[in-house]
Amino acid sequence: MKILVFNDYCIVGNIAMKANISVLSQNGHEVFGVPTKIFSSNMSYKDYISFYISNFSETVQKVLKIKKINAIYIGFVDNEETFLIIKNILENFKGKVILDPILGDNGIKYSGTTAEQIDFYREILKFADVVTPNLTEAILLTEYNKIFSEIKRKDVEKIAKNLLEMGVKRIIIKSFEKNNLLNTLCFSENTIKWFESKKIDIKICGTGDVFSSLVTSELVKGEKLENSIQKIQTLLFDNIEKQEKYEGLNEIQLENFKIGE
């Protein structure tokens, strides 16, 4: 399948578009990445710089003219003009749409996240076949009013229902921690299914990007996501458990993410 990816590109760091291209390619897809922003490094590094590419709209139109796209993956976008270009494309797009909003984590908004950015993500929810926020991002999108540390499973299900009412067809909320386990909710009009995974007690950058890329791969292959999530979580856990850990910043290693192997 041919997948167009809108996400940021970090020159240093195995996250965002770098993770998307690697994981989707490993699973047999042809990937066309158009950076929504370029960063010198993962934002966990100090003194990074960032900039937008010129001729973003023209670049996207060239890709769409050359290739028949089966799916669009949307990650980090923080620029009004870029959002409007993507929204215009979605209004006429017939393939699958995957939205992975990048807004925050662990109950806290990222420092650069703006109210306008949250509003734009809300606007394009109605085009998405699946949205894959972590719990923090799902709360921000729905303005769910409860202290983060007090969120229970029933709250996560209410948040997912709110997202469904905003127009998205299927919701996968990741990174809800309970009893030292990572809980993932798969929610749609006809499905409420929970998945559990062991938690490795160390921060690994890029795991969310890999997770959403694997969800995208399964979706465009026509797999039922409720049958894929446990497989995806097991693959992630096995890879993270095996990789060498360091003091300080750790990044996901991207070599072994073909589902089924």
C-alpha positions as CSV (number, residue, x, y, z in Angstrom):
1,M,0.0,0.0,0.0
2,K,1.1,3.6,-0.6
3,I,1.0,5.8,2.5
4,L,1.4,9.6,2.6
5,V,2.9,10.7,6.0
6,F,2.6,14.2,7.4
7,N,4.8,14.4,10.4
8,D,7.8,16.2,11.8
9,Y,11.3,15.0,10.8
10,C,14.0,14.9,13.5
11,I,17.5,14.7,12.1
12,V,18.8,13.3,15.4
13,G,16.4,10.9,17.1
14,N,14.4,7.7,16.2
15,I,11.0,9.4,16.4
16,A,8.2,10.9,14.3
17,M,8.6,10.5,10.6
18,K,11.8,8.5,10.9
19,A,10.0,5.9,12.9
20,N,6.9,6.0,10.5
21,I,9.0,5.4,7.4
22,S,11.1,2.6,9.0
23,V,8.2,0.7,10.5
24,L,5.8,1.1,7.6
25,S,8.5,0.1,5.1
26,Q,9.4,-3.0,7.1
27,N,5.8,-4.1,6.8
28,G,5.7,-3.8,3.1
29,H,4.3,-0.4,2.4
30,E,5.6,2.4,0.1
31,V,5.9,5.5,2.2
32,F,6.0,9.2,1.1
33,G,7.0,11.5,3.9
34,V,6.3,15.2,3.7
35,P,7.8,17.0,6.7
36,T,5.4,19.4,8.5
37,K,8.5,20.7,10.4
38,I,12.1,19.8,10.6
39,F,14.0,19.6,13.9
40,S,17.7,19.4,14.4
41,S,17.0,16.8,17.1
42,N,14.5,15.2,19.3
43,M,13.2,18.0,21.6
44,S,14.6,16.1,24.6
45,Y,18.0,17.3,23.5
46,K,19.0,20.9,24.5
47,D,19.3,23.8,22.1
48,Y,17.5,22.2,19.1
49,I,16.4,24.4,16.1
50,S,13.4,23.9,13.9
51,F,12.0,25.2,10.6
52,Y,9.3,24.6,8.0
53,I,10.0,23.5,4.5
54,S,9.2,25.9,1.7
55,N,6.7,25.0,-1.0
56,F,4.9,22.5,1.3
57,S,1.6,22.6,-0.7
58,E,3.3,22.3,-4.1
59,T,5.4,19.3,-2.8
60,V,2.3,17.5,-1.6
61,Q,0.4,18.1,-4.9
62,K,3.4,16.7,-6.8
63,V,3.3,13.5,-4.7
64,L,-0.4,13.1,-5.2
65,K,-0.1,13.6,-8.9
66,I,2.7,11.0,-9.2
67,K,1.3,8.3,-6.9
68,K,-2.2,7.0,-6.1
69,I,-2.3,7.1,-2.3
70,N,-4.1,4.5,-0.3
71,A,-3.8,6.1,3.2
72,I,-2.8,9.3,4.9
73,Y,-1.0,9.4,8.3
74,I,-1.1,12.7,10.2
75,G,1.2,13.3,13.1
76,F,2.8,16.6,14.3
77,V,1.3,19.8,12.8
78,D,1.7,23.1,14.6
79,N,1.2,25.6,11.7
80,E,-2.2,27.0,10.6
81,E,-1.3,27.0,6.9
82,T,-0.2,23.4,7.0
83,F,-3.3,22.3,8.8
84,L,-5.5,24.0,6.2
85,I,-3.6,22.4,3.3
86,I,-4.0,18.9,4.9
87,K,-7.7,19.6,5.7
88,N,-8.3,20.5,2.1
89,I,-6.7,17.3,0.9
90,L,-8.8,15.2,3.4
91,E,-12.0,16.7,2.1
92,N,-11.6,14.9,-1.2
93,F,-9.6,11.9,-0.1
94,K,-11.2,8.4,-0.4
95,G,-8.6,6.2,1.3
96,K,-7.9,5.5,5.0
97,V,-6.9,8.3,7.3
98,I,-4.9,7.8,10.6
99,L,-4.5,10.7,13.0
100,D,-1.9,10.6,15.8
101,P,-2.2,14.0,17.5
102,I,1.0,15.2,19.1
103,L,0.0,17.4,22.1
104,G,1.4,16.1,25.4
105,D,2.2,13.2,27.7
106,N,1.9,12.2,31.4
107,G,-0.9,14.6,32.0
108,I,1.1,17.7,30.8
109,K,0.9,19.6,27.5
110,Y,4.1,19.9,25.5
111,S,5.6,23.3,26.0
112,G,4.9,24.3,22.4
113,T,1.3,23.1,22.3
114,T,-1.2,25.9,21.6
115,A,-5.0,26.1,21.9
116,E,-5.1,26.7,18.1
117,Q,-3.2,23.4,17.5
118,I,-5.7,21.5,19.6
119,D,-8.6,23.1,17.7
120,F,-7.2,22.1,14.4
121,Y,-6.8,18.5,15.4
122,R,-10.4,18.5,16.6
123,E,-11.4,19.8,13.1
124,I,-9.8,16.9,11.3
125,L,-11.0,14.2,13.6
126,K,-14.1,13.8,11.5
127,F,-12.0,12.6,8.5
128,A,-10.1,10.0,10.5
129,D,-10.8,6.2,10.3
130,V,-8.7,5.9,13.5
131,V,-7.1,8.2,16.0
132,T,-4.3,7.1,18.3
133,P,-3.8,9.6,21.1
134,N,-2.2,8.8,24.4
135,L,-4.4,9.5,27.4
136,T,-3.1,13.1,27.8
137,E,-3.8,14.0,24.2
138,A,-7.3,12.4,24.4
139,I,-8.1,14.5,27.5
140,L,-6.9,17.7,25.7
141,L,-9.0,16.9,22.6
142,T,-12.1,16.4,24.6
143,E,-11.5,18.9,27.5
144,Y,-12.3,16.1,29.9
145,N,-12.4,17.7,33.4
146,K,-10.7,15.4,35.9
147,I,-7.3,15.3,37.6
148,F,-5.0,13.1,35.5
149,S,-3.9,10.9,38.4
150,E,-7.5,10.2,39.3
151,I,-8.5,8.9,35.8
152,K,-10.1,5.4,35.9
153,R,-11.0,3.0,33.1
154,K,-14.6,4.2,33.1
155,D,-13.2,7.8,32.5
156,V,-11.1,6.6,29.5
157,E,-14.2,5.0,28.0
158,K,-16.1,8.2,28.4
159,I,-13.3,10.2,26.8
160,A,-13.3,7.7,23.9
161,K,-17.1,8.1,23.5
162,N,-16.6,11.8,23.4
163,L,-14.1,11.4,20.6
164,L,-16.5,9.1,18.7
165,E,-19.2,11.8,18.9
166,M,-16.6,14.3,17.4
167,G,-16.7,12.2,14.2
168,V,-13.8,9.7,14.3
169,K,-14.7,6.1,13.5
170,R,-12.3,4.3,15.8
171,I,-10.3,5.4,18.9
172,I,-7.2,3.7,20.3
173,I,-6.2,5.4,23.6
174,K,-2.7,4.4,24.7
175,S,-0.5,5.0,27.8
176,F,-3.1,4.6,30.5
177,E,-1.2,3.2,33.5
178,K,-3.0,1.0,36.1
179,N,-1.4,-1.5,38.5
180,N,2.0,-1.0,36.9
181,L,0.6,-2.2,33.6
182,L,0.1,-0.2,30.3
183,N,-3.6,-0.3,29.3
184,T,-4.8,0.4,25.8
185,L,-8.5,0.9,24.9
186,C,-9.9,0.1,21.4
187,F,-13.2,1.8,21.1
188,S,-15.8,2.2,18.3
189,E,-19.5,2.2,17.9
190,N,-19.6,-1.6,18.3
191,T,-16.4,-2.3,20.3
192,I,-15.1,-1.6,23.7
193,K,-11.9,-3.7,24.3
194,W,-9.0,-3.4,26.7
195,F,-5.5,-4.6,26.3
196,E,-2.8,-4.9,28.9
197,S,1.0,-4.9,28.6
198,K,3.9,-5.1,31.0
199,K,5.5,-1.7,31.7
200,I,9.3,-1.2,31.3
201,D,10.1,1.4,33.9
202,I,12.3,3.6,31.7
203,K,11.3,6.3,29.2
204,I,11.9,5.3,25.6
205,C,11.4,8.0,23.0
206,G,9.5,7.0,19.9
207,T,7.4,4.1,21.2
208,G,4.1,6.0,20.5
209,D,5.2,6.7,16.9
210,V,6.1,3.0,16.4
211,F,2.7,1.9,17.9
212,S,0.7,4.2,15.6
213,S,2.7,3.2,12.6
214,L,2.0,-0.5,13.3
215,V,-1.7,0.4,13.8
216,T,-1.6,2.1,10.4
217,S,0.0,-0.9,8.8
218,E,-2.7,-3.3,10.1
219,L,-5.5,-0.9,9.2
220,V,-4.5,-0.5,5.6
221,K,-3.9,-4.3,5.2
222,G,-7.6,-4.8,6.2
223,E,-6.9,-6.4,9.6
224,K,-9.3,-6.0,12.4
225,L,-7.6,-3.7,14.9
226,E,-9.1,-5.4,17.9
227,N,-7.2,-8.5,16.8
228,S,-4.0,-6.6,16.1
229,I,-3.4,-4.5,19.2
230,Q,-2.2,-7.3,21.5
231,K,0.2,-8.4,18.8
232,I,1.5,-4.9,18.4
233,Q,2.0,-4.4,22.2
234,T,3.8,-7.7,22.4
235,L,6.1,-6.8,19.5
236,L,6.9,-3.4,21.1
237,F,7.5,-4.9,24.6
238,D,9.8,-7.6,23.2
239,N,11.9,-5.1,21.2
240,I,12.2,-2.6,24.1
241,E,13.1,-5.3,26.6
242,K,15.9,-6.6,24.3
243,Q,17.5,-3.2,23.5
244,E,20.4,-1.9,25.4
245,K,19.4,0.8,28.0
246,Y,21.5,3.9,28.9
247,E,21.5,6.5,31.6
248,G,19.4,9.4,30.6
249,L,17.7,9.6,27.1
250,N,16.8,6.3,25.5
251,E,15.4,6.0,21.9
252,I,13.5,3.1,20.4
253,Q,15.6,0.9,18.1
254,L,13.8,0.5,14.8
255,E,15.3,-2.6,13.2
256,N,12.8,-5.4,14.1
257,F,9.2,-4.2,13.7
258,K,7.8,-6.4,11.0
259,I,4.5,-7.8,12.4
260,G,4.5,-11.6,12.3
261,E,8.3,-12.0,12.6
